Amino acid sequence: MRKTLATLLFLLIAAPLIAAPADDIAAARAVFEANINAIRQRNRDAYLSYYLHSPSLVRGGPDGFDTGFESFAKGAGAQWPDLIEANDIHLTPLQPGIVYGTYRYRVRYGSDEHSGISERLFVSTPDGWKIAVTGAIDSPAGTPAPPRALTGATLIDGRGGAPIANTNVILRDGKIDCAGTAAQCPVPEGVDVTDVRGLWIMPGLIDAHVHFSQTGWADGRPDSLDMRATHPYDQTEAALKADPERYGRSYVCSGVTAVYDVGGYAWTLRLHDRFEPNTLAPHVDAAGPLLSTLDHWLNLPAERQFIVLNDASARDGVRYLASQGAHAVKVWYIVRPPDLTVEASAAAVAAAGDEARKHNIPLIVHATGLAEAKAALRAGATLLVHSVSDKPVDQEFLDLAKRNGTILIPTLIVSRGYVRMFRSAVEHTPVAIDDPNGCVDKSTLARIAETTSAPTTLTAEQLARRDQRTSQGEEIAAQNLKALVAAGIPIATGTDAGNPLTLHGPAIYAEMESMQKAGMTPMQVLVSSTAVAARAMRRETEFGTVEKGKDADLVIVSADPSADVANIRKIRYVVRGGVMRTIDDLHALAQK
C-alpha cells in the first residue's frame, strides 16, 4: 500500500500547486482534524469539502485503489461509524505544499469494530489544503496499540500499598512503559494524552475460576434443571466451542482482563492461543478435562470433560493432560458416602499430585469438605478452588496450606446462583440480573428469561431446605475465609462463572463484595483480584500489577475501590493490551 502511494504521489495530483503556507504541518493537521470531526458529526458536506475535487483523487484499501471524486462522493455518508478514534498521527512534509501523514484508527459500527492504519496525502491548492490520496487497511490481530499516556488519575497498583494521587501511566506496544507520579513518568513527546483526572486506575481484574464449557444457565448444567428437550446438550456445547468470544467480550466489558478456566472439555485448552491476541477477550489459561472421583454423566458421546479418577487412571490422566498442553491438573474431589469416601479416593488423588509434579503442572482441587481438602493438600494441591463449607478449618489445614504455599479461591456466591435459578422455576418469577454495565450477551439473557417456565419437580419445601443449607454453607465459608486471611493464607478471587446464574463477566462484582463482607479489607480484596490471582495462574510476571513491563491491562473507575470494592462497578474505561475502550463501547461490543 505504501509503495503504491509513493508511486502515485506525483502522477495522480491534477490540481496545480500554489505557494504553501509557512507551516505546512499545521495546515495539514488542521485539515486532518476537521475531516475526522466531520465524521463524528456525520456532516457529509463538511466531510467531502476536505477532499480534492478531482478525477485524480486516489482512494486505497485492501482491495487496491480507485480514483475520482464523483464516485467517492456517491458513497460518502451511507454509513457513519458509531465511534472513530484517530491516534498516533505522524505528518511529514515532502516538499512545499505536500504533506504525507499516517494515523492509527479504531472505528465501531454497532457491535462491529475495526482497527488499522490510514494514510493521507495533503496538498495545497487554490481552494486551500485538500486530501489528495487516502487509504486505510485493517491491522492483523495482535498488532500493538498506539502509545498513550493516561494522566492525572489516582493509581492503585495491585501490590497493596496506599493509592498514589495524580499519576501518569504511559502505555507503549501493549505494555506499561511507566507508572508513577508526573515527575517519575513525564509524557513523552508525540504521545496521545487521555486526561483521567478524578478517576482511579488499577490492574485489570482476574477471575481465577471460570468454566467456558458452561453457559451461566441450566442448558450448560442439565444436571441442575434439565432443559435438554428445548436445548439439546450437544448443541449447547457445540455453540460454546464455536463462539466463546461472546463471553470474552462480557469479561473485558466487566473489567476482567484474565481468567483461569479450571475444568471443561478439551477444546478449552486452545483458548489461550485463540484469545491472547484479541484485545476484546481476556487472557486465558485452562486445565482442560477434570479428573473426577465421581463418574459424572455430563459428557458427550465422543468427548469427556470428566475423566474418572482411580488408582489406575490417575497417572495416565495427568500424562494425557500434559501432552495436550494443559496449564494445570484439576481434581473434582466429590465425596458421597458410603461409596465415595475420602479414604477411598486419597491414594488416587495423591498419585495425580505426584504425576503433576513430575510434569511441573500445578495441582488444582475442588474440595468443599474439610476432610477432602486436607487430603488434597497432602497430595500437594497448590490451588484449592472452593472454600471449606462443612466445618471450620483447623490448624492442621492451615499448616498444610502454608507448607504447600497453597492459594485458596473461596467462590462464595456460586451456590446462591443455583438457589436463585430454582426459585425462579418454582415460583415462576423473573431472575434479577446483576449486570450494572450491560455486559452479558443477548443469547444468555434470552435463555435466563426462560427460567420462569423451566420444568422442575422441586417443591417449595425442598427449595426452602436447599436455601437453608446454602445459607449455612455460606456462613461457614465466610468464617473460614476470615480465618485463612488471619493466618496469612493467600486468597485469589474466582467466581466459578458458567454455573447457573454465576454469569461470565459481571459475577466478579458480587464475589468481591462477598469477600469484603466476610471481613477482608477492600485493599485485600483488590490484591486478591489482581496480583494474587495472577500468581494463581502462574502469570504474575505478565500481569496483575501496574508496573513497567507488565501487560497494559487496566480498569479505570469513577470512585475509589480501595474504600469500597463495590466502586469497581463504576467502570469508565477498560484497557486490554493497550487498547482503551469506554464502557459505552464495551457495552455495544458485548451485544454482538
C-alpha positions as CSV (number, residue, x, y, z in Angstrom):
1,M,0.0,0.0,0.0
2,R,2.7,2.5,0.9
3,K,4.8,1.7,-2.1
4,T,1.7,2.2,-4.3
5,L,1.0,5.7,-2.8
6,A,4.6,6.7,-3.2
7,T,4.5,5.7,-6.9
8,L,1.3,7.6,-7.5
9,L,2.3,10.6,-5.4
10,F,3.1,12.9,-8.3
11,L,1.2,11.2,-11.1
12,L,-2.3,11.5,-9.8
13,I,-2.5,15.0,-8.5
14,A,-4.0,17.1,-11.3
15,A,-4.7,20.3,-9.4
16,P,-2.0,22.9,-9.6
17,L,0.1,23.5,-6.5
18,I,0.4,27.0,-5.1
19,A,2.8,28.5,-2.6
20,A,2.5,26.7,0.7
21,P,1.9,28.5,4.0
22,A,4.8,28.8,6.4
23,D,3.7,25.9,8.5
24,D,2.6,23.1,6.2
25,I,2.4,20.6,9.0
26,A,0.0,22.8,11.0
27,A,-2.2,23.3,7.9
28,A,-2.3,19.6,7.1
29,R,-3.1,18.7,10.7
30,A,-6.0,21.3,10.7
31,V,-7.5,19.6,7.7
32,F,-7.0,16.2,9.2
33,E,-8.7,17.1,12.5
34,A,-11.6,18.9,10.7
35,N,-12.1,15.8,8.4
36,I,-12.3,13.5,11.4
37,N,-14.6,15.8,13.3
38,A,-16.9,15.9,10.3
39,I,-17.2,12.1,10.5
40,R,-18.0,12.3,14.2
41,Q,-20.6,15.0,13.5
42,R,-22.0,13.0,10.5
43,N,-21.7,16.1,8.4
44,R,-21.4,14.9,4.8
45,D,-20.9,18.2,3.1
46,A,-18.1,19.2,5.6
47,Y,-16.6,15.8,5.2
48,L,-16.4,16.0,1.4
49,S,-15.1,19.5,1.5
50,Y,-11.7,18.4,2.6
51,Y,-11.0,16.1,-0.3
52,L,-9.6,17.0,-3.7
53,H,-12.5,17.6,-6.1
54,S,-10.7,16.0,-9.0
55,P,-10.7,12.8,-11.1
56,S,-7.2,12.2,-9.7
57,L,-8.4,11.8,-6.1
58,V,-6.9,8.4,-5.0
59,R,-8.6,6.0,-2.6
60,G,-6.7,2.9,-1.5
61,G,-7.6,-0.1,0.6
62,P,-7.1,-3.9,1.0
63,D,-8.6,-4.5,-2.5
64,G,-6.4,-2.0,-4.3
65,F,-7.2,1.6,-5.2
66,D,-9.8,3.7,-7.1
67,T,-9.7,7.2,-8.4
68,G,-12.2,10.1,-8.8
69,F,-14.1,12.4,-6.5
70,E,-17.5,11.8,-8.0
71,S,-17.6,8.1,-7.3
72,F,-16.2,8.7,-3.8
73,A,-18.9,11.3,-3.1
74,K,-21.7,9.0,-4.1
75,G,-21.0,6.6,-1.3
76,A,-20.0,9.1,1.4
77,G,-22.3,9.2,4.4
78,A,-24.1,6.0,3.6
79,Q,-22.9,4.5,6.9
80,W,-21.3,6.6,9.7
81,P,-19.4,4.9,12.4
82,D,-20.7,5.0,16.0
83,L,-17.1,5.6,17.1
84,I,-14.0,6.8,15.4
85,E,-10.6,7.2,17.2
86,A,-7.7,8.7,15.3
87,N,-4.4,8.4,17.3
88,D,-0.7,8.3,16.7
89,I,-0.7,11.0,14.0
90,H,2.5,11.5,12.1
91,L,2.9,14.2,9.4
92,T,5.9,14.6,7.2
93,P,6.4,17.5,4.7
94,L,7.6,16.1,1.3
95,Q,8.1,19.4,-0.5
96,P,6.4,22.8,-0.2
97,G,2.7,22.3,-0.4
98,I,2.7,18.5,0.0
99,V,2.5,16.7,3.4
100,Y,2.3,12.9,3.9
101,G,0.6,11.6,7.0
102,T,-0.5,8.4,8.8
103,Y,-2.7,7.7,11.8
104,R,-3.9,4.7,13.7
105,Y,-7.7,4.3,13.7
106,R,-10.3,2.4,15.6
107,V,-13.9,2.5,14.4
108,R,-17.0,0.8,15.6
109,Y,-20.2,0.2,13.6
110,G,-22.7,-1.1,16.2
111,S,-21.1,-4.2,17.6
112,D,-18.5,-4.5,14.7
113,E,-15.1,-3.0,15.4
114,H,-12.1,-2.4,13.1
115,S,-8.6,-1.0,13.8
116,G,-5.7,-0.3,11.5
117,I,-3.6,2.3,9.8
118,S,-4.7,5.1,7.5
119,E,-2.6,7.2,5.1
120,R,-3.2,10.7,3.8
121,L,-1.6,12.9,1.3
122,F,-2.4,16.6,1.9
123,V,-1.8,19.2,-0.9
124,S,-2.1,22.9,-1.1
125,T,-4.5,24.0,-3.8
126,P,-6.1,27.4,-4.8
127,D,-9.1,26.3,-2.8
128,G,-7.0,25.5,0.3
129,W,-5.4,22.4,1.7
130,K,-7.1,19.2,0.5
131,I,-6.7,15.4,0.8
132,A,-5.4,14.1,-2.5
133,V,-4.7,10.5,-1.5
134,T,-6.5,8.5,1.2
135,G,-6.1,4.9,2.2
136,A,-6.9,2.6,5.1
137,I,-6.2,-1.1,5.9
138,D,-7.1,-3.1,9.0
139,S,-4.2,-4.3,11.2
140,P,-3.7,-8.0,11.8
141,A,-4.8,-9.4,15.1
142,G,-2.1,-8.8,17.8
143,T,-0.8,-5.6,16.3
144,P,0.3,-3.5,19.3
145,A,-1.9,-0.5,20.1
146,P,-0.6,3.0,19.5
147,P,1.2,4.6,22.5
148,R,-1.0,6.5,25.0
149,A,-0.5,8.5,28.2
150,L,-3.1,8.4,31.0
151,T,-2.7,11.4,33.1
152,G,-4.0,12.7,36.5
153,A,-5.7,9.6,38.0
154,T,-5.1,8.0,41.4
155,L,-3.2,4.8,40.9
156,I,-3.9,1.5,42.8
157,D,-1.0,-0.7,41.5
158,G,-2.3,-4.0,42.8
159,R,0.5,-4.6,45.3
160,G,-1.4,-3.5,48.4
161,G,0.2,-0.1,49.0
162,A,-1.6,3.2,49.5
163,P,-3.2,4.7,46.4
164,I,-1.0,7.3,44.7
165,A,-2.7,10.5,43.6
166,N,-2.1,12.5,40.4
167,T,-0.1,9.8,38.4
168,N,0.8,9.2,34.8
169,V,0.6,5.8,33.2
170,I,2.4,5.5,29.9
171,L,1.4,2.7,27.5
172,R,3.5,1.6,24.6
173,D,3.4,-1.6,22.4
174,G,0.7,-3.1,24.6
175,K,2.8,-2.8,27.7
176,I,3.1,-0.5,30.6
177,D,6.1,1.7,29.9
178,C,6.0,3.8,33.1
179,A,3.6,4.2,36.1
180,G,4.1,6.8,38.8
181,T,4.0,10.5,39.5
182,A,4.2,13.1,36.8
183,A,7.8,13.6,37.7
184,Q,8.6,9.9,37.6
185,C,6.7,9.4,34.3
186,P,6.7,12.5,32.2
187,V,4.6,12.3,29.0
188,P,6.9,11.6,26.0
189,E,6.7,14.0,23.1
190,G,4.2,13.0,20.4
191,V,2.3,10.5,22.6
192,D,-1.5,11.0,22.7
193,V,-2.8,12.0,26.1
194,T,-6.0,11.0,27.8
195,D,-6.8,13.1,30.8
196,V,-8.3,10.8,33.5
197,R,-8.2,13.3,36.5
198,G,-10.8,12.4,39.1
199,L,-10.7,8.7,38.3
200,W,-8.9,5.6,39.7
201,I,-6.6,3.3,37.7
202,M,-5.9,-0.2,38.8
203,P,-4.9,-3.5,37.2
204,G,-7.4,-5.4,35.2
205,L,-9.4,-7.8,37.3
206,I,-8.7,-11.5,37.2
207,D,-11.3,-14.2,37.7
208,A,-9.3,-17.3,38.7
209,H,-12.1,-19.8,38.5
210,V,-14.4,-20.0,35.4
211,H,-15.8,-22.6,33.0
212,F,-16.1,-21.8,29.3
213,S,-17.8,-25.2,28.9
214,Q,-20.8,-23.9,30.9
215,T,-23.2,-21.1,29.9
216,G,-24.2,-19.4,33.1
217,W,-27.6,-21.2,32.9
218,A,-29.2,-24.6,33.1
219,D,-28.6,-25.6,29.5
220,G,-24.9,-25.9,30.3
221,R,-25.7,-27.8,33.5
222,P,-28.7,-30.1,32.7
223,D,-27.9,-31.9,36.0
224,S,-29.5,-28.9,37.7
225,L,-32.6,-28.1,35.6
226,D,-32.9,-30.5,32.7
227,M,-33.5,-28.3,29.6
228,R,-32.4,-30.8,27.1
229,A,-35.8,-31.1,25.4
230,T,-35.5,-27.5,24.2
231,H,-31.7,-27.0,24.5
232,P,-30.0,-30.3,23.5
233,Y,-26.8,-30.6,25.4
234,D,-24.6,-31.5,22.4
235,Q,-25.9,-28.4,20.5
236,T,-25.2,-26.2,23.6
237,E,-21.7,-27.4,23.8
238,A,-21.1,-27.0,20.0
239,A,-22.3,-23.4,20.3
240,L,-19.9,-22.8,23.2
241,K,-17.0,-24.2,21.3
242,A,-17.8,-22.2,18.2
243,D,-18.2,-18.8,19.9
244,P,-16.5,-18.5,23.3
245,E,-15.7,-14.9,22.2
246,R,-19.2,-13.8,23.4
247,Y,-18.0,-14.5,27.0
248,G,-14.7,-12.9,26.3
249,R,-16.4,-9.7,25.4
250,S,-18.5,-9.9,28.6
251,Y,-15.4,-10.3,30.7
252,V,-13.5,-7.4,29.3
253,C,-16.6,-5.2,29.4
254,S,-16.8,-6.1,33.1
255,G,-13.2,-5.1,33.7
256,V,-11.9,-8.7,33.8
257,T,-8.8,-9.0,31.6
258,A,-7.6,-12.5,32.6
259,V,-9.4,-15.7,33.6
260,Y,-8.5,-19.2,34.6
261,D,-10.6,-22.0,33.1
262,V,-10.3,-24.7,35.7
263,G,-12.2,-27.5,34.1
264,G,-14.0,-28.3,30.9
265,Y,-13.9,-30.0,27.5
266,A,-10.5,-30.4,25.8
267,W,-11.3,-27.6,23.3
268,T,-10.8,-25.1,26.2
269,L,-7.1,-25.8,26.1
270,R,-6.9,-23.9,22.8
271,L,-8.4,-20.8,24.3
272,H,-5.0,-19.4,25.4
273,D,-3.8,-19.1,21.8
274,R,-7.2,-18.1,20.5
275,F,-7.7,-15.2,22.9
276,E,-4.2,-13.9,23.5
277,P,-4.0,-11.5,20.5
278,N,-7.6,-10.4,20.9
279,T,-8.0,-7.3,23.0
280,L,-11.7,-7.9,23.3
281,A,-11.1,-11.1,25.2
282,P,-9.2,-11.8,28.4
283,H,-6.0,-13.8,28.7
284,V,-7.0,-17.4,29.3
285,D,-5.2,-20.4,30.8
286,A,-7.1,-23.7,31.0
287,A,-6.9,-27.0,32.9
288,G,-9.0,-29.0,30.4
289,P,-10.8,-32.2,31.4
290,L,-11.2,-32.8,35.1
291,L,-10.0,-35.9,37.0
292,S,-13.1,-36.8,38.9
293,T,-13.7,-39.1,41.8
294,L,-17.3,-39.3,40.6
295,D,-18.1,-40.9,37.2
296,H,-20.3,-38.0,36.3
297,W,-22.6,-38.4,33.3
298,L,-22.2,-34.8,32.0
299,N,-20.1,-35.7,28.9
300,L,-20.6,-36.1,25.2
301,P,-20.6,-39.3,23.2
302,A,-17.1,-38.7,21.8
303,E,-15.8,-36.2,24.3
304,R,-15.3,-36.2,28.1
305,Q,-14.9,-33.3,30.4
306,F,-14.8,-35.7,33.4
307,I,-12.2,-38.4,33.4
308,V,-12.9,-41.0,36.1
309,L,-10.1,-40.9,38.7
310,N,-8.9,-44.1,40.2
311,D,-5.5,-45.7,41.1
312,A,-5.0,-46.9,37.5
313,S,-6.2,-43.7,35.7
314,A,-4.6,-41.1,37.8
315,R,-1.1,-41.0,36.2
316,D,-2.4,-41.7,32.7
317,G,-4.9,-38.9,33.1
318,V,-2.2,-36.4,34.1
319,R,0.1,-37.6,31.3
320,Y,-2.7,-37.0,28.8
321,L,-3.4,-33.5,30.1
322,A,0.3,-32.7,30.0
323,S,0.5,-33.9,26.4
324,Q,-2.4,-31.7,25.4
325,G,-0.9,-28.5,26.9
326,A,-3.0,-28.2,30.0
327,H,-1.9,-25.4,32.3
328,A,-3.0,-27.4,35.4
329,V,-4.4,-30.7,36.6
330,K,-7.8,-30.3,38.2
331,V,-9.3,-32.9,40.5
332,W,-13.0,-32.8,41.2
333,Y,-12.9,-34.4,44.7
334,I,-16.5,-35.4,45.3
335,V,-17.4,-37.3,48.5
336,R,-20.7,-39.1,48.7
337,P,-20.6,-41.8,51.4
338,P,-20.9,-44.7,51.6
339,D,-19.5,-45.4,48.1
340,L,-17.4,-42.2,47.6
341,T,-15.3,-41.6,50.7
342,V,-12.3,-39.5,51.3
343,E,-10.2,-42.6,52.2
344,A,-11.2,-44.5,49.1
345,S,-10.0,-41.7,46.8
346,A,-7.0,-40.4,48.7
347,A,-4.4,-42.7,47.1
348,A,-5.6,-41.8,43.5
349,V,-5.6,-38.1,44.3
350,A,-2.0,-38.4,45.7
351,A,-0.9,-40.3,42.6
352,A,-2.3,-37.5,40.4
353,G,-0.5,-34.9,42.5
354,D,2.8,-36.8,42.3
355,E,2.5,-37.2,38.5
356,A,1.6,-33.5,38.1
357,R,4.8,-32.5,40.0
358,K,6.8,-34.6,37.6
359,H,5.4,-32.6,34.7
360,N,5.7,-29.3,36.5
361,I,2.0,-28.8,36.3
362,P,0.1,-27.3,39.4
363,L,-2.5,-29.5,41.1
364,I,-5.9,-27.8,41.5
365,V,-8.5,-29.4,43.6
366,H,-12.2,-28.9,44.1
367,A,-12.8,-29.8,47.7
368,T,-15.7,-28.3,49.8
369,G,-15.3,-30.6,52.8
370,L,-12.6,-30.2,55.4
371,A,-11.5,-33.9,55.2
372,E,-11.1,-34.0,51.4
373,A,-9.5,-30.5,51.4
374,K,-6.8,-31.8,53.8
375,A,-6.3,-34.9,51.7
376,A,-5.9,-32.6,48.7
377,L,-3.3,-30.6,50.5
378,R,-1.4,-33.8,51.5
379,A,-1.4,-34.7,47.8
380,G,0.3,-31.4,47.0
381,A,-2.5,-29.1,45.9
382,T,-1.3,-25.6,45.4
383,L,-4.7,-24.2,44.5
384,L,-8.0,-25.0,46.2
385,V,-10.8,-23.6,44.2
386,H,-13.6,-23.6,46.8
387,S,-14.0,-22.7,50.4
388,V,-14.4,-25.4,53.0
389,S,-18.0,-25.1,53.8
390,D,-18.9,-28.0,56.1
391,K,-16.7,-27.3,59.1
392,P,-14.4,-24.6,60.4
393,V,-10.8,-25.0,59.1
394,D,-8.4,-26.3,61.8
395,Q,-4.7,-25.8,62.5
396,E,-3.8,-28.9,60.5
397,F,-5.4,-27.5,57.4
398,L,-3.7,-24.1,57.9
399,D,-0.3,-25.9,58.4
400,L,-0.7,-28.0,55.3
401,A,-1.7,-25.0,53.2
402,K,1.3,-23.0,54.4
403,R,3.7,-25.9,53.7
404,N,2.4,-26.1,50.1
405,G,2.2,-22.4,49.5
406,T,-1.4,-23.0,48.6
407,I,-3.7,-20.3,47.3
408,L,-7.4,-20.6,48.1
409,I,-10.2,-19.3,45.9
410,P,-13.3,-19.0,48.1
411,T,-16.1,-18.9,45.4
412,L,-18.6,-17.5,47.9
413,I,-21.5,-16.8,45.5
414,V,-21.8,-19.8,43.2
415,S,-24.2,-21.9,45.4
416,R,-26.6,-18.9,45.7
417,G,-26.9,-18.8,41.9
418,Y,-28.4,-22.3,41.9
419,V,-30.9,-21.3,44.6
420,R,-31.9,-18.2,42.6
421,M,-32.5,-20.2,39.5
422,F,-34.5,-22.9,41.3
423,R,-36.6,-20.2,43.0
424,S,-37.4,-18.6,39.6
425,A,-38.5,-22.0,38.2
426,V,-40.6,-23.0,41.3
427,E,-42.2,-19.6,41.9
428,H,-42.4,-18.6,38.2
429,T,-40.7,-15.2,39.0
430,P,-38.2,-13.5,36.7
431,V,-34.5,-13.6,37.6
432,A,-32.9,-10.3,38.5
433,I,-29.7,-9.9,36.5
434,D,-26.8,-8.2,38.3
435,D,-25.1,-6.6,35.3
436,P,-24.6,-2.9,36.0
437,N,-22.7,-2.2,32.8
438,G,-24.8,-4.2,30.4
439,C,-22.0,-6.7,29.6
440,V,-24.0,-10.0,29.4
441,D,-24.6,-11.1,25.8
442,K,-28.1,-11.2,24.4
443,S,-28.3,-15.0,23.9
444,T,-27.5,-15.6,27.6
445,L,-30.2,-13.1,28.7
446,A,-32.7,-14.8,26.5
447,R,-32.1,-18.2,28.0
448,I,-32.2,-16.9,31.5
449,A,-35.6,-15.4,30.7
450,E,-36.9,-18.9,30.1
451,T,-36.3,-19.9,33.7
452,T,-39.8,-18.9,34.8
453,S,-41.2,-21.7,32.6
454,A,-38.4,-24.3,33.2
455,P,-39.7,-27.7,34.1
456,T,-38.8,-28.8,37.7
457,T,-40.0,-31.3,40.2
458,L,-38.6,-29.3,43.1
459,T,-41.2,-28.4,45.6
460,A,-41.4,-25.2,47.7
461,E,-40.4,-27.2,50.8
462,Q,-37.4,-28.7,49.1
463,L,-36.4,-25.2,47.8
464,A,-36.6,-23.9,51.4
465,R,-34.4,-26.7,52.7
466,R,-31.9,-26.1,49.9
467,D,-31.9,-22.3,50.7
468,Q,-31.2,-23.1,54.4
469,R,-28.3,-25.5,53.6
470,T,-26.8,-22.9,51.2
471,S,-27.1,-20.2,53.9
472,Q,-25.3,-22.4,56.4
473,G,-22.5,-23.2,53.9
474,E,-22.1,-19.5,53.1
475,E,-21.8,-18.7,56.8
476,I,-19.1,-21.3,57.4
477,A,-17.3,-20.4,54.2
478,A,-17.2,-16.7,55.2
479,Q,-15.9,-17.6,58.7
480,N,-13.2,-19.8,57.2
481,L,-12.2,-17.0,54.8
482,K,-11.7,-14.7,57.7
483,A,-9.6,-17.4,59.5
484,L,-7.5,-18.0,56.4
485,V,-6.7,-14.3,55.9
486,A,-5.7,-14.0,59.6
487,A,-3.4,-17.0,59.2
488,G,-1.7,-15.4,56.1
489,I,-3.0,-17.9,53.5
490,P,-3.1,-16.1,50.1
491,I,-6.6,-15.6,48.7
492,A,-7.4,-15.3,45.0
493,T,-10.7,-14.2,43.6
494,G,-12.7,-16.6,41.5
495,T,-16.4,-16.9,40.8
496,D,-17.0,-20.3,39.3
497,A,-18.6,-18.5,36.4
498,G,-20.5,-20.6,33.9
499,N,-22.6,-22.3,36.7
500,P,-26.2,-21.3,36.7
501,L,-26.6,-17.5,37.3
502,T,-22.9,-17.1,38.0
503,L,-22.5,-15.1,34.8
504,H,-19.4,-14.8,32.8
505,G,-18.1,-11.3,33.4
506,P,-20.2,-9.4,36.0
507,A,-20.2,-12.2,38.6
508,I,-16.9,-10.8,39.7
509,Y,-18.6,-7.8,41.5
510,A,-20.7,-9.8,43.8
511,E,-17.8,-12.2,44.6
512,M,-15.5,-9.3,45.6
513,E,-18.3,-7.7,47.6
514,S,-18.9,-11.0,49.4
515,M,-15.2,-11.3,50.2
516,Q,-15.3,-7.8,51.7
517,K,-18.4,-8.6,53.7
518,A,-16.7,-11.7,55.1
519,G,-14.1,-9.4,56.7
520,M,-11.4,-8.7,54.1
521,T,-10.4,-5.1,53.7
522,P,-11.2,-3.5,50.3
523,M,-7.5,-3.4,49.5
524,Q,-7.0,-7.0,50.4
525,V,-9.8,-7.9,48.0
526,L,-8.3,-5.8,45.3
527,V,-4.9,-7.5,45.7
528,S,-6.7,-10.9,45.7
529,S,-8.4,-9.9,42.4
530,T,-5.2,-8.9,40.7
531,A,-1.8,-9.8,41.9
532,V,-2.7,-12.9,43.8
533,A,-5.0,-14.2,41.1
534,A,-2.2,-13.7,38.6
535,R,0.1,-15.7,40.8
536,A,-2.6,-18.5,41.0
537,M,-2.4,-18.6,37.2
538,R,1.5,-18.6,37.4
539,R,1.5,-15.5,35.2
540,E,2.4,-12.8,37.7
541,T,5.4,-11.7,35.6
542,E,3.0,-10.7,32.8
543,F,0.0,-9.0,34.5
544,G,-1.7,-8.5,37.8
545,T,0.1,-5.2,38.8
546,V,0.6,-1.8,37.3
547,E,4.3,-1.6,36.7
548,K,6.8,-1.2,33.9
549,G,7.0,-4.2,31.6
550,K,3.6,-5.7,32.5
551,D,0.8,-6.0,30.0
552,A,-1.3,-2.9,29.6
553,D,-4.4,-4.3,31.2
554,L,-6.2,-1.8,33.3
555,V,-9.6,-0.8,34.8
556,I,-10.4,2.9,35.2
557,V,-13.3,3.7,37.6
558,S,-15.0,6.8,38.8
559,A,-15.0,6.1,42.5
560,D,-12.4,4.8,45.0
561,P,-12.4,0.9,45.1
562,S,-9.9,0.9,48.0
563,A,-12.7,2.5,50.1
564,D,-15.4,0.0,48.9
565,V,-14.9,-2.7,46.3
566,A,-18.5,-2.0,45.1
567,N,-17.0,1.0,43.3
568,I,-15.4,-1.4,40.8
569,R,-18.9,-1.4,39.2
570,K,-18.4,2.2,38.2
571,I,-16.2,1.5,35.2
572,R,-15.4,4.3,32.8
573,Y,-12.7,2.6,30.7
574,V,-11.1,-0.8,30.3
575,V,-7.6,-1.2,28.8
576,R,-6.7,-4.6,27.4
577,G,-3.3,-5.0,25.6
578,G,-3.0,-1.2,25.4
579,V,-6.4,-0.7,23.7
580,M,-8.5,1.7,25.7
581,R,-12.3,1.5,25.3
582,T,-15.1,3.4,27.1
583,I,-17.7,1.4,28.9
584,D,-20.3,2.5,26.3
585,D,-18.2,1.0,23.6
586,L,-17.7,-2.2,25.6
587,H,-21.4,-2.5,26.2
588,A,-22.1,-2.1,22.5
589,L,-19.5,-4.7,21.5
590,A,-20.7,-7.2,24.1
591,Q,-24.1,-7.2,22.4
592,K,-22.7,-8.7,19.2
